[in-house]
């Protein structure tokens, strides 16, 4: 088993390396001279050469890449072209916002999605199941920005017009300023993300539970007289954990870099909005840093899920 | 999946007890008729009301997209023309829905209805074309990897894994920032990130199919690899391909709209739904002009919803063993091990359970069941 995990780890590292080559090559073949961007439009040729040299852009590509990788390993992702700050620090300053967004939403969507899925699976064909299915179909189809804007209009603007502030329009309040303020500011983004994801989890839980509830050991559990909720929650839900954790790991990993749109709609200054700003300003070191960080999160979450599976799935323990 | 079905001929016999109409029942005759697969599927689909409503909406939307110039002529408004006198109030704010501007106007005085009609062209074009291209790549990669196995499989599977682990929205932004936003670029990005899941599913299916007796029979008759792939394997993949292409369309549409929303997709002034929504979001314009979000948002939602419902309906119609039909059975016979599968990827993977068991030994199965949803 340890051998398996080591194998996974190696493949994770290879994927990250491939990703770094991908972004690096992308920006090397990109038109436009970054030195010109920093030095300004009117800079003379000597200044331009100086800047090019300082950035190491006159070296051959493979040297630039090796230099970049060796720096990256020690946590140095270069300096932002735009505001001359270290990329690592810039990203780190944005992480709390993104973590708050994803962390809160995860709790919320699990709390909505899984119980709805269980209810659906234990009452197949009834109105409860139908309703849950229709809702999940609806929210699975909702584009995130449309839902975000609808919610903002309904829960912020309409109350506001009647001189009543139900929720703030967006922005981020630091956790240091008090938990209530923080949660209040994050409620709408959480709700948006959670509704979208809960729909998926309702479907997953339902499909898995329906599968499990037909198994022999569930019949045995019922036959020996266990109360129904023990059968469902202890024996039934237990076996859906494998699928749910797999999906959850993948979702958290991709959301940590991919909640770009929700951050944009609610004006949250997270990693995603950093990516958008740096794309708009052609700030290449920051884009490379964010893409690598995104890949890192995804790969690490997948790895974590694999390790978790060994703990959850006795058949994998050998 | 359908071991015996489509293999060689395009026809399948549907016994009358599944597809009999009331006339037959009244006259007491049990007529056996032969239905082509297409007609059988169409009949089953017709019985699914939600799918038919979804299909109606899609047909309507296609008509709107085709007739966009007609709509522009009827309203008398061009798609990019700005009507600063009639479309804006004296304060410079857009006017709401009225007799002249049916869906209201935007902040520059353009007609929302006409923009939506032209935006439908972009959405449908990107959605359908990108989804078909994505499926094409998925089939090529999946069949090659699954059929030939060995080193080719290793390399192709690693590439698929790589594309699946890429943070797709970020990479899409990086790609667009380098090559500049355009509709072609947008299409390329959407295709690039949308084939991997389907490719993996097809690979798993091919791995199961190639061990089947009919493939062995074909090979023993001296059929070449290409003949086996084209005549024996591909027809058996047709259901998967149809279902995944249909279900890929909404995610491609949302992906395009997301890119346009971030200003990295279709370049204004070409109208696109994502672009319209992004204009509405700018300076919270939609707070004073909610129709700027409501109509494009509604159209976008209805489109993705319709394609999703149609995709689900098609899956049920193409594979009557799965989905809702089982549910009906289960109510009568409790305890039957459910084949029910609501989420497509899980469904397709679990269908090839022999293959899954083989994968599990290598500790690979876990990430196979992951479903990726685009555009978050």
Interface residues (C-beta under 8 A of the other chain):
Chain A: X4 X7 X8 X11 X15 X18 X19 X22 X23 X26 X27 X29 X30 X31 X124 X125 X137 X138 X140 X141 X142 X143 X144 X145 X146 X149 X150 X153 X157 X169 X193 X196 X200 X203 X204 X206 X207 X210 X211 X213 X214 X215 X219 X242 X243 X246 X247 X250 X254 X255 X257 X258 X259 X260 X261 X262 X264 X265 X275 X276 X279 X280 X282 X287 X288 X290 X291 X294 X295 X297 X298 X299 X302 X305 X306 X309 X316
Chain B: X158 X161 X162 X165 X166 X167 X168 X169 X170 X171 X173 X174 X175 X176 X177 X178 X179 X250 X254 X257 X258 X261 X262 X263 X264 X277 X280 X281 X284 X286 X287 X290 X293 X297 X300 X301 X304 X305 X308 X309 X312 X327 X328 X330 X331 X335 X336 X337 X338 X340 X341 X342 X343 X346 X347 X360 X363 X366 X367 X369 X370 X371 X372 X373 X375 X376
